[in-house]
C-alpha cells in the first residue's frame, strides 16, 4: 500500500511539473504556426476606372468587371505589404465554405492579384441588414472566413461588406429575388486564439494526462 501511494505521488508530481512545460510548448507551437500565417486587417473598396461595382441578389454577388479590383486602406499587421486585391463573384445562397473572395497583391505587380496566394475566403455569409437613407439604401452583411498565405498557413477571420445603392426599396428588391446595383466597401480582420484560452487548453490536457496515469496505477 505504501509503495502504491509512493508511485501515485511521484506520478502526480511528474504531471504537475510537466504542466508549465506542456503549456509553454503549446504557446511555442501556436506562436510558430501563427507567425507564418497572415494576421492583422484592412478596409477595402472598389477601385479602377471606372471603379468596380457589384450586382447583389439573395443568391449571388457579381462584380463588374469580373474579377473586380479593390483598393486596400487602413492596413495593419502583415497586410501592410498589400495595397490592392482582386475581388471575385460569390454564390452566397448556398455559400460553399471556403469560397474565394479576395486575392491580395499590389497595384504595381498585377500578377500578384491572381496568383492564388495571400487570399481571403468566405465560410459563412449572414443575412443582410438594410438602412434606408434619404437617397438610397445601405446594406450591410457580416461574414466569417479565413486568410491563406498560399503555403497552407490559415488564419480565421471576420468582417463585413457594405453595399450602397440608389434603390430606396433595396430590402423589397432583395427579398423578391431581384437584383440591385451598388458600390461597396468592407473590412476583414484576423481572429486568433486568446492566450487565456490556450492556457486553459494546456491545463485541460495536463489534467487528462494525470487522470490516465492514475488509472494505470490503480490497475
GIBEL-V715057 format. One record per pair of residues at least 12 apart in sequence whose C-alpha atoms are under 10 Angstrom apart, sorted by the first residue. I is the first residue (numbers start at 0). J is the second residue. D is the distance in whole Angstrom. If there is no record, write none. Layout:
i->{I	I}
j->{J	J}
d->{D	D}
//
This chain:
i->{3	3	4	6	6	7	7	7	7	7	7	7	8	10	10	10	10	11	11	11	11	11	11	12	13	14	14	14	14	14	14	15	15	15	15	17	18	18	18	18	18	18	18	19	19	19	19	20	21	21	21	21	21	22	22	22	22	22	22	22	22	23	23	23	24	25	25	25	25	26	26	26	26	29	29	29	29	32	32	32	33	33	33	33	33	34	34	35	35	35	35	35	35	35	36	36	36	36	36	36	36	36	36	36	36	36	36	37	37	37	37	37	37	37	37	37	37	37	37	37	37	37	37	37	38	38	38	38	38	38	38	38	38	38	38	38	38	39	39	39	39	39	39	39	39	39	39	39	39	39	40	40	40	40	40	40	40	40	40	40	40	40	40	40	40	40	40	41	41	41	41	41	41	41	41	41	41	41	41	41	41	41	41	41	41	42	42	42	42	42	42	42	42	42	42	42	42	42	42	42	43	43	43	43	43	43	43	43	43	43	43	43	43	43	43	43	43	44	44	44	44	44	44	44	44	44	44	44	44	44	44	44	45	45	45	45	45	45	45	45	45	45	45	45	45	45	45	46	46	46	46	46	46	46	46	46	47	47	47	47	47	48	49	49	50	50	50	50	50	50	50	51	51	51	51	51	51	51	51	51	51	51	52	52	52	52	52	52	52	52	52	52	52	53	53	53	53	53	53	53	53	53	53	53	54	54	54	54	54	54	54	54	55	55	55	55	55	55	55	55	55	55	55	55	55	56	56	56	56	56	56	56	56	56	56	56	56	56	57	57	57	57	57	57	57	57	57	57	57	57	57	58	58	58	58	58	58	58	58	58	58	59	59	59	59	59	59	59	59	60	60	60	60	60	60	60	61	61	61	61	61	61	62	62	62	62	62	62	62	63	63	63	63	64	64	64	65	65	65	65	66	66	66	66	66	66	66	66	66	66	67	67	67	67	67	67	68	68	68	68	68	68	68	68	68	69	69	69	69	69	69	69	69	69	69	69	69	70	70	70	70	70	70	70	70	70	70	71	71	71	71	71	71	71	71	72	73	74	74	75	76	76	78	78	78	78	80	80	80	81	81	81	81	81	81	81	82	82	82	82	82	83	83	83	83	83	83	83	83	83	83	83	84	84	84	84	84	84	84	84	84	84	84	84	84	84	85	85	85	85	85	85	85	85	85	85	85	86	86	86	86	86	86	86	86	86	87	87	87	87	87	88	88	89	91	91	91	91	92	92	93	93	94	94	94	94	95	95	95	95	96	96	96	96	96	96	96	97	97	97	97	97	97	97	97	98	98	98	98	98	98	98	99	99	99	99	99	99	99	99	99	100	100	100	100	100	101	101	101	101	101	101	101	101	102	102	102	102	102	102	102	102	102	103	103	103	103	103	103	103	104	104	104	114	115	115	115	116	116	116	116	116	116	117	117	117	117	117	117	117	118	118	118	118	118	118	119	119	119	119	119	119	119	119	119	119	119	120	120	120	120	120	120	120	121	121	121	121	121	121	121	121	122	122	122	122	122	122	122	123	123	123	123	123	124	124	124	124	124	124	124	125	125	125	125	125	125	126	126	126	126	127	127	127	127	127	127	127	127	128	128	128	128	129	129	129	129	129	129	130	130	130	130	130	131	131	131	131	131	131	131	132	132	132	132	132	133	133	134	134	134	134	135	135	135	135	135	135	135	136	136	136	136	136	136	136	136	136	136	137	137	137	137	137	137	137	137	137	137	137	137	138	138	138	138	138	138	138	138	138	139	139	139	139	139	139	139	139	140	140	140	140	140	140	141	141	141	141	141	141	141	141	142	142	142	142	142	142	142	143	143	143	143	143	143	143	143	143	144	144	144	144	144	144	144	145	145	145	145	145	146	146	146	146	153	154	154	154	154	155	155	155	155	155	156	156	156	156	156	157	157	157	157	157	158	158	158	158	158	158	159	159	159	159	159	160	160	160	160	160	161	161	161	161	161	161	162	162	162	162	162	162	162	163	163	163	163	163	163	164	164	164	164	164	165	165	165	165	166	166	166	166}
j->{216	217	216	213	216	209	212	213	214	215	216	217	213	209	212	213	216	206	208	209	210	212	213	209	209	205	206	208	209	210	212	202	205	206	209	205	201	202	203	204	205	206	208	198	201	202	205	201	198	201	202	204	205	197	198	199	200	201	202	204	205	197	198	201	201	197	198	200	201	194	197	198	201	191	192	194	197	152	153	154	152	153	154	191	192	77	152	77	148	150	151	152	153	154	77	117	146	147	148	149	150	151	152	153	154	155	189	76	77	78	117	118	119	145	146	147	148	152	153	154	155	156	188	189	75	76	77	78	146	153	154	155	156	188	189	190	191	74	75	76	77	78	79	154	156	187	188	189	190	191	71	72	73	74	75	76	77	78	79	156	157	158	186	187	188	189	190	70	71	72	73	74	75	76	77	78	79	81	82	158	185	186	187	188	189	69	70	71	72	73	74	75	158	159	160	184	185	186	187	188	68	69	70	71	72	73	74	82	83	84	86	160	183	184	185	186	187	68	69	70	71	72	83	84	86	160	161	182	183	184	185	186	62	63	67	68	69	70	71	83	84	85	86	182	183	184	185	67	68	69	70	71	83	84	85	183	64	67	68	69	70	68	63	64	63	64	67	68	69	70	182	63	64	65	66	67	68	69	86	181	182	183	64	65	67	68	69	162	163	180	181	182	183	65	67	88	162	163	164	179	180	181	182	183	88	162	164	178	179	180	181	182	91	138	162	164	169	172	173	176	177	178	179	180	181	90	91	92	169	172	173	174	175	176	177	178	179	180	90	91	92	93	126	127	172	173	174	175	176	177	178	89	90	91	92	93	94	173	176	177	178	88	89	90	91	92	93	94	178	87	88	89	90	91	178	180	86	87	88	89	90	180	86	87	88	89	180	181	182	86	87	88	180	86	87	88	85	86	87	88	84	85	86	87	88	100	101	102	112	113	84	85	86	87	88	101	83	84	85	86	87	101	102	106	112	82	83	84	85	86	101	102	103	106	183	184	185	82	83	84	85	86	103	104	105	106	184	83	84	103	104	105	184	185	186	186	186	187	188	188	188	189	103	104	117	188	103	104	105	103	104	105	106	111	112	117	103	104	105	106	107	101	102	103	104	105	106	107	108	109	111	112	100	101	102	103	104	105	106	109	111	112	113	117	118	119	100	101	102	103	104	105	109	111	112	113	118	99	100	101	102	103	112	113	118	119	99	100	101	102	120	100	101	121	121	123	124	125	123	124	123	124	121	122	123	124	121	122	123	124	120	121	122	123	124	143	144	119	120	121	122	123	143	144	145	119	120	121	122	123	144	145	115	118	119	120	121	122	144	145	146	118	119	120	121	144	113	115	117	118	119	120	121	146	114	115	116	117	118	119	120	146	147	115	116	117	118	119	146	148	116	117	118	149	147	148	149	146	147	148	149	150	151	146	147	148	149	150	152	153	145	146	147	148	149	153	144	145	146	147	148	153	154	155	156	157	187	143	144	145	146	147	155	156	142	143	144	145	146	156	157	158	142	143	144	145	155	156	157	141	142	143	144	157	140	141	142	143	144	159	160	139	140	141	142	143	159	139	140	141	142	139	140	141	160	161	162	170	173	140	141	161	170	161	162	168	169	170	171	163	167	168	169	170	164	165	166	167	168	169	170	163	164	165	166	167	165	167	164	165	166	167	163	164	165	166	167	168	169	162	163	164	165	166	167	168	169	170	181	161	162	163	164	165	166	167	169	170	181	182	183	160	161	162	163	164	169	170	181	183	159	160	161	162	163	183	184	185	158	159	160	161	162	185	157	158	159	160	161	185	186	187	156	157	158	159	160	186	187	155	156	157	158	159	187	188	189	190	156	157	158	187	188	189	190	157	187	188	189	190	187	188	189	190	189	188	189	190	191	188	189	190	191	192	187	188	189	190	191	186	187	188	189	190	185	186	187	188	189	190	184	185	186	187	188	183	184	185	186	187	181	182	183	184	185	186	179	180	181	182	183	184	185	179	180	181	182	183	184	179	180	181	182	183	179	180	181	182	178	179	180	181}
d->{8	8	9	10	8	10	9	7	10	10	7	9	10	8	7	8	9	10	10	7	9	8	8	10	9	7	8	7	6	10	9	10	8	9	8	8	7	7	10	9	6	9	10	10	9	9	9	10	10	7	9	9	8	8	6	9	8	5	7	9	9	10	9	9	9	7	8	9	7	8	7	8	9	10	9	10	8	7	9	9	8	8	7	8	10	10	9	10	8	9	10	7	9	10	9	9	8	7	6	9	9	9	5	6	6	10	10	8	6	7	8	9	10	9	6	7	6	8	7	6	9	10	10	8	8	6	6	7	8	10	7	9	9	8	5	8	8	8	5	4	6	6	9	10	9	9	6	6	8	10	10	9	8	6	5	7	8	6	9	9	9	9	7	6	4	6	9	10	6	6	5	4	6	9	10	7	9	9	9	10	9	6	6	7	10	10	8	6	5	6	7	10	9	10	10	7	6	4	7	9	10	6	5	4	6	9	9	9	8	8	10	9	8	6	5	6	8	8	5	6	7	8	9	10	10	9	9	8	6	4	6	9	10	10	8	6	5	6	9	10	10	10	9	7	6	7	9	8	5	5	5	9	9	9	10	10	10	8	6	8	8	10	10	10	9	9	9	8	8	10	9	6	6	9	9	6	6	7	9	10	8	9	8	10	8	9	10	9	10	7	6	5	7	10	9	9	8	10	10	8	6	5	6	7	10	9	10	6	6	4	6	9	10	10	8	10	10	10	8	10	8	5	5	6	7	10	9	9	10	8	6	9	9	6	6	5	7	9	9	7	7	10	9	9	9	6	7	9	6	8	8	9	6	5	5	7	9	10	8	10	10	7	6	4	5	7	9	9	9	8	5	5	7	7	10	10	10	8	5	7	9	9	8	7	6	9	10	10	10	10	10	9	10	10	10	10	9	8	7	7	10	6	6	5	7	10	9	10	10	9	8	6	5	6	8	10	7	6	5	6	9	9	10	10	9	9	6	5	6	7	9	10	9	10	9	9	10	6	4	6	9	10	10	10	9	9	10	5	7	9	10	9	10	10	9	9	10	10	10	9	10	10	9	10	9	10	9	8	8	6	5	5	9	10	10	9	8	7	5	7	9	9	9	6	5	5	6	9	10	9	9	8	9	6	5	4	6	7	8	9	9	6	9	10	9	10	8	6	5	7	8	10	9	9	6	7	9	9	6	5	7	9	9	10	10	10	7	5	6	8	10	7	10	9	9	9	7	9	10	9	10	9	8	7	7	7	8	7	8	10	8	6	4	7	10	10	8	9	5	5	5	9	10	7	8	9	5	5	7	9	9	10	9	7	6	4	6	9	9	10	10	8	6	5	6	9	9	9	9	6	5	7	9	9	8	6	7	6	4	7	9	10	10	9	8	6	6	8	10	10	9	8	9	9	9	9	7	10	7	6	4	8	10	7	5	4	6	9	10	10	8	6	5	7	8	10	7	6	5	6	9	9	9	10	8	10	9	9	5	6	7	8	10	9	7	6	4	7	9	9	9	10	8	6	5	8	10	10	10	9	6	5	7	9	7	6	5	7	9	9	10	9	6	5	6	9	9	9	6	8	9	5	5	8	10	9	10	9	9	7	9	9	8	10	10	9	8	6	10	10	9	10	9	9	10	10	9	6	8	8	9	10	10	9	10	7	10	8	9	6	8	7	7	6	4	5	4	8	8	8	6	5	6	6	5	7	6	8	9	7	6	5	7	9	9	9	9	10	9	10	10	8	5	5	6	8	8	8	9	9	7	6	4	6	9	10	10	9	9	5	5	6	9	9	8	6	4	7	9	9	9	10	9	6	6	6	8	10	9	8	6	4	7	8	9	10	10	10	5	6	8	9	10	9	10	8	9	9	8	9	9	9	7	10	10	10	6	7	7	9	6	5	7	9	7	5	4	5	8	8	6	6	6	7	7	5	4	6	9	10	9	5	6	7	10	7	6	4	7	9	9	8	6	5	6	9	10	9	6	6	5	7	9	10	8	5	5	6	8	7	6	4	7	9	9	8	8	10	10	7	8	9}
//
